[in-house]
């Protein structure tokens, strides 16, 4: 790239559509991902830097925090071109949309029983099939929509369809109808082919037996989810009885830990309805104001309270606010916040608050760690 086309951090932020202070903060936090060039002893940025920072901004606009973005990038790897970016962003959109549990959609997703025989039918021609290939065949077989395919359970992040496919796979493998010949690669056995040739009644009897086979990992996950749910309930109870000043400290610490910026609690008196501020940049040019209400479980937060918070933001000339409570928001309060155009107010109720604290290790610590090991198939391959 020509030196004349190199960008300063200020110009880079401008082209992305961020203020200089916000751009500088993001460049700093994602320095490991954004390429630089040295020109006359100055750190400069190129078009690839611009592409990546623009991509990060798009993820942020989806509602992802910096910590969430880093976790996703570390897991999926950074897209290397615009086409990959589009697929990446679309996947993030789908993941966020289908976090919403829907009982009606769940009821239309094929059960473990429904998929037992189709799973074997998909691979009866013989040969090796990857787990992902078999899953795609099942999706086409049952003509599943994106919602059916990606719907998650109400109380955990597991995708219902994939969870059921794993149960099918475990049962068939356990009873020797399929065998794993490489990591997540399977083929049907003679025993599996024999089952497909049985009469309808015999097949149904065997399916009933297969349904009784339970994957130990599934049991472990269910128990862990129960423990997590119980922890969230107990944590919320604790939050409701802490001193209100401590509660404000906790809320600010959580938002800071989540990567929104440097936080501090405002003055305890005459705070104008604002309990904390998160400075997205060192100079405080971009601030997120916080209101924290430690209420009992049955004391809801209505539209009037959120509207008052919105007015307090106007008094600070701010367009960003987070309202956190240990109780819950009324439907009117949520609709009011959603319809705001000149500013963005995020509402976090008690249940979500406790889950966020657990996810970001605020107010909790590690009690036990379990490690589950699997065969390393590469180890057994010839050199």
Buried (B, 14 or more C-beta within 10 A) or exposed (E): EEEEEBBBBEBBBBBBEBBBBBBBBBBEBBEEBBEBBEEEEEEBBBEEBBBBBBBBBBBBEEEBBBBBBBEBBEEEEBBEEEEBBEEBBEEBEBBEEBEEEBEEBBEEBBEBBBBBBBBBBBBEEEEEBEBEBBBEBBBEBBEBEEBBBBBBBEEBEBBBBBBBBBBBBBBBBEBEBBBBEBEEBBBBBEEBEEBEEEEEEEBEEBBEEBBEBEBEEBEEBBEEBEEBBEBBEEBBEEBBEBEEEEBBBBBBBBBBBBBBBBBEBBEEEEBEBBBBBBBBBEEEEBBBBBBBBBBEEEEBBEBEBBBEBBEBBEEEEBBBBBBBBBBBBBEBBBEBBEEBEEEBBBBBBBBBBBBBBBBBEBBBEEEEEEEEEEEEEEEEEEE
